[in-house]
Amino acid sequence: MTAIADLDYGTPPSAAPKTVSLTIDGVPVAVPEGTSIMRAAITAGIGIPKLCATDSLDAFGSCRLCLVEIEGRKGFPASCTTPSEAGMRVITQNSRLADLRRGVMELYISDHPLDCLTCSANGDCELQDMAGAVGLRDVRYGYEGENHLGIAKDTSNPYFTFEPSKCIVCSRCVRACEEVQGTYALTIDGRGFDSKVSPGQMEDFLSSECVSCGACIQACPTATLMEKSVIEAGTPDYAVVTTCAYCGVGCSFKAEMKGSQVVRMTPNKDGHANHGHSCVKGRFAWGYASHPDRITSPMIRKKISDPWQVVSWDEAIRYAASEFKRIQQTHGVGSVGAISSSRCTNEETYLMQKLVRAAFGNNNIDTCARVCHSPTGYGLKTTMGESAGTQDFDSVRETDVMFVIGANPTDGHPVFASAMKRRLREGAKLIVADPRRIDLVRSPHVEASYHLKLRPGTNVALLNAMAHVIVTEGLVDEAFVTARCEGPSLAQWREFVARPEQSPEATAAVTGVAADTLRGAARLYATGGNGAIYYGLGVTEHSQGSTAVMAIANLAMATGNIGREGVGVNPLRGQNNVQGSCDMGSFPHEFPGYRHVLDDSVRNLFQDTWGVTLESEPGLRIPNMFDAALEGSFKGLYLEGEDIAQSDPNTQHVTAALEAMECIVVQDLFLVETAKFAHVFLPGSSFLEKDGTFTNAERRISRVRKVMPPLAGKEDWEITALLSTALGFPMTYHHPSEIMDEIARLTPTFTGVSYARIDELGSIQWPCNASHPAGTPVMHEQEFVRGKGRFIMTEYVATHERVNGRYPLILTTGRILSQYNVGAQTRRTENVAWHEEDRLEIHPHDAEERGIKEGDWVGIVSRAGETTLRAVISERMQPGVVYTTFHHPESGANVITTENSDWATNCPEYKVTAVQVMPVFNSSEWQERHRQFNQQQLALLGRAQPGT
Amino acid sequence: MDIQHLVEMANQIGKFHEAFPDRNEALGDAAGHIRRFWDPRMRRQLLEHVDLGAAGLEPFILEAIRLKRTDLTPRTPATRS
């Protein structure tokens, strides 16, 4: 149930083009063929009682409350399962139907606790509503018979309760788990009167396979499944539509409120990215916004060994600006810079780069996309002409073959993974290329046709081998490539991939994938109908990340899988605003809209608009900033929302660089790892406390709406504007909508974007301009953005990071469903119930060889450093490969990763680190130092005093 | 900055472009990549390293740097960076 009720049409809409006309209670109604009578009636404003029907689920026909009469037909068909037909005359209300419905309700209520006044769903309960709607006044059977009222409540899940005594066994929760989420964690156990909802095999919810997406709670018509936050706070009073601040799916949510208190977040049925679905993070893990660890006052200190001084906003901003000015006077204009984050809104990242270019006077601006999807920008721009994915998420509904490489959607992009699984259940085929057996390889009713279990670091060899099969077996879409792509580059590429050394037989020794398996996968992708490639950081975070992205684009172009629904190249962006932060000019070589700083006409446009001379040389990228800091030419850094001391590779290199700088300004919610090295702390605002926009992985721009005042008094864009003004470049915006208006004036792909237009359309996929006034769901439809598609030769070059006798295993890193990035947000929620520490996954063979048992502490040593984690022995891994996550700072996952990076973008090679793993009894030396440093910094925070 | 790191980065750029059949175009593209994506202080240091003997730089990228030296030379003086 949702307290802020949407109109529920009972059954899903029909997409049939043909319309049928009928009358319902004498009212003429025209609906698409296949529409249920229930939906047709509700469309016409005629309510029909219902309990087991809801429009997010297929009709089920079990509750018998929605019975109707149809002239000329016998009996009382269920309106939810009976399709509308031309000429039908339907009656929804008469005394016969009323008696039947009342009789059904009597049975339900005879086995239901009559505690409505103290029930958490009071006023928000469909059973209660239906009892009223059918005029139930008495239960002839009494309440003393056999019943379910004594069944214990399951409170094991941290976010919701399961109270079987209130269950009417409508199966909405079970069907939601199957149809919407695709996990199949719930079932109806028993038969007849003994039927009951069962998580797993009569387990409690927390122990079951339930992924806490919330779909069952959303579907439940009673208080059987209920959010603990509602039980505690009561039903919400109003709702505000906003956008989730977690992954790149960018789900639309309703923040359901009481005053300025969030009571719950419910997925927005009208959300274009998520269509009413959610995951455990967006649905439940928002409590960090009011966590006691939030810092709500600005603070400064001279040295990181000093206690913090709590100061006014004026003083903090003045101090930060004076430090940056001092550093620039002493060490040069290029001695300072900034790093923004994909956790920032578009408006915030735009202001950050504007501050750097206009107030600092250099181009030393970078963003965390540097360490995740920068190769996507480079690779797709080079081949197709635009640094973005080609499709919308709904395109998957038309896909026949999904090729998922280097992505783990069920953990990283769970709501889209549900859409993928739905399409796979309908019959689409699946190819997975991943060193691990991710959940998508085999899960209920989903099984990959091919799992290409390649060795980490060999993506390019694998993709070239697929191209080899496509070219040498005559599977190229000749009509497409002739019409749409550059002839010379195609000829060059065709010759390159046809070489014997690119064949699956030749590359099998490198990739570890058997030639016949690879050939089968290539044939399926090329000939299976609409082929769509979905990829993630398992592609980009390599020394050949950009090469692999271009190899993917080559495959899509060669097979004609570009420019229509169901196909395309789809980078699954890690964080909510990766696409947006890149769009906003957050890279040191590009203005907003991916236009190079060397381009005089573009630079002049910005110079004229901003009224200041701009630097024409590219600035430092994040890894270059660290190197320059250690060399002594980079001394000051302003960070918003990015925790480089935890997220970036080779932690000890990063922290040495931070210690070498003279002024670090951190704008964040908490004393994150990087803030422990800071001299100025500017308390930021969570996504609930500010206005702005996020742009998700499908280029969809959605509104972020403020639902509560900023705890520290200022929205993040205001802080950046104040700092810029103090640096001598005034920014005088009154609202983020004015910032978006400026972006639209200066960026050709955004000229049609405004807050008013987003409000009107719900969301907009850029490009949005005179040519595409309502946005662009599918790109490159008639021609590529660059004109003709460009094939690129993608020579496989092995990474320098190689295994040897000392470091015989490859470590690859990733993330888990319940946690997000460095965990600063999710670790401060109940999500720790599922992942309280990072662990090392290791294959049983590798574990046995080393005498490692489940749960043992193991030391992981690489050329960069050493840490310790507990072991999980798992056949998901292939022998020779180990895996961990990086959500907890004390784990030190990035103490081990190296500075190797992508040749084109410097995106770090997180996915390939040669390591040794052995049982240990003590923490690593780094962990001991980290523990002491952390304690010292928390003590200094605890001793924070008002400044004098 | 760590010159060894810059040398490795330059070599990686060279490796990608070296595979292309039109050598002149490939040399230009490799140098152009450095020009378009490297901060001036990085380019300056790389050029100084070339002048000091170019240790560790592989022949292809070294040829590209020498060929396009003028383009790679930062417009701004060292003090500004």
Contacts between the chains, C-beta under 8 A, distances in Angstrom:
chain1	res1	chain2	res2	distance
A	332	B	79	5.8
A	332	B	80	5.9
A	332	B	81	6.0
A	333	B	80	5.3
A	333	B	81	7.4
A	334	B	39	7.3
A	334	B	40	7.7
A	334	B	41	6.9
A	334	B	80	6.5
A	334	B	81	3.9
A	364	B	39	7.6
A	492	B	20	7.8
A	492	B	21	6.5
A	496	B	19	7.7
A	543	B	12	6.8
A	547	B	16	6.5
A	588	B	39	7.2
A	589	B	36	6.2
A	589	B	37	5.6
A	596	B	36	6.6
A	598	B	36	6.7
A	615	B	76	7.8
A	616	B	75	7.0
A	617	B	39	7.0
A	617	B	40	4.9
A	617	B	74	6.4
A	617	B	75	6.6
A	617	B	76	6.1
A	617	B	81	7.9
A	618	B	36	6.7
A	618	B	37	5.9
A	618	B	38	6.7
A	618	B	39	6.0
A	619	B	39	5.7
A	620	B	39	4.7
A	620	B	42	7.9
A	621	B	37	7.8
A	621	B	39	7.9
A	624	B	1	7.3
A	624	B	38	8.0
A	624	B	39	6.0
A	624	B	42	6.4
A	627	B	1	4.4
A	627	B	2	5.6
A	627	B	5	6.2
A	628	B	1	5.7
A	628	B	39	7.7
A	628	B	41	6.7
A	630	B	1	7.9
A	630	B	2	7.4
A	631	B	1	4.6
A	631	B	2	7.3
A	633	B	1	7.7
A	633	B	41	5.9
A	633	B	81	6.9
A	793	B	19	5.5
A	793	B	20	6.0
A	795	B	15	7.6
A	795	B	16	7.1
A	795	B	18	8.0
A	795	B	19	3.8
A	797	B	12	7.7
A	797	B	15	5.1
A	797	B	16	7.3
A	800	B	8	7.6
A	899	B	5	7.2
A	901	B	9	7.6
A	903	B	9	7.4
A	903	B	12	3.6
A	903	B	13	5.5
A	903	B	15	7.0
A	903	B	16	5.4
A	904	B	13	7.5
A	904	B	16	7.2
A	904	B	33	7.0
A	904	B	37	7.6
A	905	B	37	7.8
A	906	B	9	7.4
